[in-house]
Amino acid sequence: MTENDARAMVLDQVGSDGSAVLEALAGLVIEENGRQNLIAPASEKVIWARHVLDSIQLIGLAPAGWKTWLDIGTGGGFPGLAVAAVTSGEVVLVEPRKRRAEFLQRAAAVLALPNVRVAASKVEAVTVVADIISARAVASLEKLLPAAQHCATTSTAWILPRGQIGDDELDFLRSNWKGMFHVEPSVTDPRSAIVVATGVAPR
């Protein structure tokens, strides 16, 4: 996928105003990347395909009417800050690394996003209960689900980009957790998967 393809898909999904905010976000990330490693330097040239569109596609997997989105390990802003830039619900960005959390706070202020809240801690210390939980390849699912379970109810939708995922990982989830687990292909890379789960609870 080319950068032009990615830009066109984002424009189609969020419109010109949303694309303008995401353009500003991308610029902030690239500028800050010279000071701290937010994204791989090689991915700066493909930031729309690798990071922006890769984040925005998750919105289409979210149930309508959500009010609170919790993004674990937001890092340089993806997917959580990108989601907040083009939606009106509250988005809580969980980022335990101090400098990255400070960047997220500055970026939210520069982009005038009042719906953003930054939790500069590990998810285990977060007390938010969310309608949607996302985490972009932060940890293995067998570690992530128990760490964040206190932030969810059985109606919470988990939207988890994982890169490649094997049948053994899905089998482990289904053996140890109740709920509906299915896999959506990523629009940015057909080899990558997004695990979508609802009704999640320990067995």
matplotlib code that plots the C-alpha trace (Angstrom):
import matplotlib.pyplot as plt

x = [0.0, 1.3, 1.2, -1.3, -3.5, -3.4, -4.2, -7.1, -8.6, -8.3, -9.9, -12.8, -13.3, -12.8, -13.3, -11.1, -11.3, -10.3, -7.5, -6.1, -5.9, -4.2, -1.8, -0.9, -0.5, 1.8, 3.9, 4.2, 5.2, 7.9, 9.2, 9.4, 10.9, 14.1, 14.2, 12.8, 12.1, 8.3, 8.2, 10.8, 12.7, 12.2, 8.4, 8.4, 8.2, 5.2, 3.5, 0.1, 0.0, 2.0, 0.6, -2.3, -4.5, -3.4, -5.0, -8.0, -9.2, -10.0, -12.8, -14.7, -14.5, -15.9, -19.6, -21.6, -22.4, -19.2, -18.3, -14.9, -12.0, -8.9, -5.8, -3.0, 0.6, -0.2, 3.5, 3.8, 0.1, -1.1, -3.8, -5.2, -4.3, -5.3, -8.7, -9.2, -8.4, -11.4, -14.0, -15.8, -15.8, -13.3, -10.1, -7.7, -4.1, -2.2, 1.5, 3.9, 7.0, 7.3, 8.7, 6.1, 3.3, 4.5, 4.5, 1.0, -0.2, 1.5, 0.2, -3.4, -3.0, -1.6, -4.3, -7.0, -8.4, -10.4, -11.5, -8.0, -6.8, -3.3, -2.7, 1.0, 1.1, 0.8, -2.7, -2.8, -3.0, -5.8, -9.3, -11.2, -13.9, -14.1, -16.5, -13.5, -10.0, -7.3, -3.6, -1.3, 1.0, 1.9, 2.1, 1.0, -2.7, -2.3, -0.6, -2.7, -6.2, -5.6, -3.7, -6.5, -9.5, -10.4, -11.0, -13.6, -17.1, -18.5, -19.9, -16.5, -15.2, -11.5, -9.9, -6.3, -4.0, -1.5, 0.5, 0.6, -1.3, -1.3, -4.1, -2.3, -2.7, -6.4, -6.9, -5.2, -7.5, -10.6, -9.5, -8.8, -11.3, -15.0, -16.2, -16.4, -13.0, -12.6, -10.0, -10.3, -7.6, -5.8, -6.4, -2.7, -1.2, -3.0, -0.6, -1.6, -4.6, -6.8, -8.3, -11.8, -13.4, -16.6, -18.0, -14.5, -14.3, -11.9, -13.0]
y = [0.0, 3.4, 6.6, 8.0, 5.0, 5.3, 9.0, 8.4, 5.7, 7.9, 10.8, 8.6, 7.5, 10.7, 13.5, 16.5, 18.0, 14.7, 14.2, 17.7, 16.9, 13.6, 15.4, 17.6, 14.6, 12.9, 16.0, 16.2, 12.5, 12.9, 16.1, 14.4, 11.3, 13.3, 13.6, 10.2, 7.0, 7.1, 5.1, 3.3, 5.9, 3.9, 4.1, 7.9, 7.8, 5.5, 7.0, 7.2, 3.5, 2.1, 4.1, 6.5, 4.2, 1.2, 3.1, 4.6, 1.2, 0.2, 2.7, 0.8, -2.3, -0.5, -0.8, 2.3, 4.5, 4.0, 6.6, 5.6, 4.1, 2.8, 2.4, 0.5, 1.4, 4.3, 5.2, 7.7, 8.2, 5.1, 4.1, 6.0, 9.6, 9.1, 7.7, 10.7, 13.1, 12.0, 10.9, 12.6, 10.0, 10.1, 8.3, 7.3, 6.8, 4.5, 5.1, 4.3, 5.8, 9.4, 11.1, 9.5, 10.3, 14.0, 14.0, 12.7, 15.4, 18.1, 16.7, 16.6, 20.2, 21.3, 19.5, 20.8, 17.5, 17.9, 14.2, 12.9, 11.8, 10.5, 7.9, 7.9, 4.4, 0.8, -0.5, -2.4, 1.0, 2.4, 2.6, 3.4, 1.0, 1.3, 0.4, -0.3, -1.5, -1.4, -2.4, -2.4, -5.3, -4.3, -7.7, -11.3, -11.7, -14.2, -11.4, -8.5, -9.8, -10.4, -7.2, -5.1, -7.2, -4.9, -2.1, -4.1, -5.5, -8.4, -5.8, -4.2, -4.7, -5.6, -4.5, -5.8, -5.4, -8.3, -8.6, -12.3, -14.6, -18.3, -20.8, -21.9, -18.4, -18.3, -21.8, -20.7, -17.7, -19.8, -22.4, -19.9, -17.1, -17.0, -14.8, -14.4, -14.1, -13.6, -12.2, -9.4, -8.8, -5.5, -3.3, -2.1, -5.6, -8.8, -10.8, -8.9, -9.7, -7.7, -9.8, -8.6, -10.0, -9.4, -11.0, -11.6, -13.1, -15.7, -19.3]
z = [0.0, -1.0, 1.2, -1.4, -1.0, 2.7, 2.7, 0.4, 2.6, 5.7, 3.8, 2.8, 6.4, 8.4, 5.9, 5.2, 8.7, 10.3, 7.8, 8.6, 12.3, 11.5, 9.3, 12.2, 14.5, 12.0, 11.9, 15.7, 15.9, 13.3, 14.9, 18.4, 16.9, 16.6, 20.4, 21.5, 19.6, 19.2, 16.0, 14.0, 11.9, 8.8, 9.2, 9.1, 5.3, 5.5, 8.6, 6.9, 6.0, 8.9, 11.7, 10.8, 8.7, 10.8, 13.7, 12.1, 10.7, 14.3, 14.6, 12.0, 14.2, 17.3, 18.2, 17.8, 20.8, 22.7, 25.3, 26.7, 24.8, 26.7, 24.7, 26.4, 25.6, 23.3, 22.9, 20.1, 19.8, 17.8, 17.8, 20.8, 19.9, 16.3, 17.3, 19.7, 16.9, 14.8, 17.4, 20.2, 22.9, 25.8, 24.9, 27.8, 26.7, 29.0, 28.7, 31.6, 30.1, 31.4, 28.3, 26.0, 28.4, 28.4, 24.6, 24.5, 26.8, 24.7, 21.5, 22.8, 23.8, 20.5, 18.6, 20.9, 21.9, 25.1, 24.9, 25.7, 29.1, 29.6, 32.3, 33.0, 34.5, 33.8, 33.0, 36.3, 38.1, 35.9, 37.4, 34.2, 33.0, 29.2, 26.4, 24.2, 25.0, 22.4, 22.5, 19.5, 20.0, 23.5, 25.1, 24.5, 24.8, 27.7, 29.7, 28.4, 29.2, 32.9, 33.3, 31.9, 32.9, 35.7, 33.1, 31.3, 31.7, 29.6, 27.2, 26.6, 23.1, 22.9, 19.6, 19.4, 16.4, 16.7, 13.5, 12.7, 15.1, 15.1, 15.8, 19.0, 20.5, 19.6, 21.0, 24.2, 24.5, 23.9, 26.4, 29.2, 28.5, 27.9, 25.1, 21.4, 19.7, 16.0, 13.7, 11.2, 8.5, 8.6, 5.6, 5.7, 5.7, 4.7, 6.8, 9.9, 12.1, 14.5, 17.3, 18.2, 21.3, 23.3, 26.4, 27.7, 31.2, 32.8, 32.8]

ax = plt.figure().add_subplot(projection="3d")
ax.plot(x, y, z, "-o")
ax.set_aspect("equal")
plt.show()
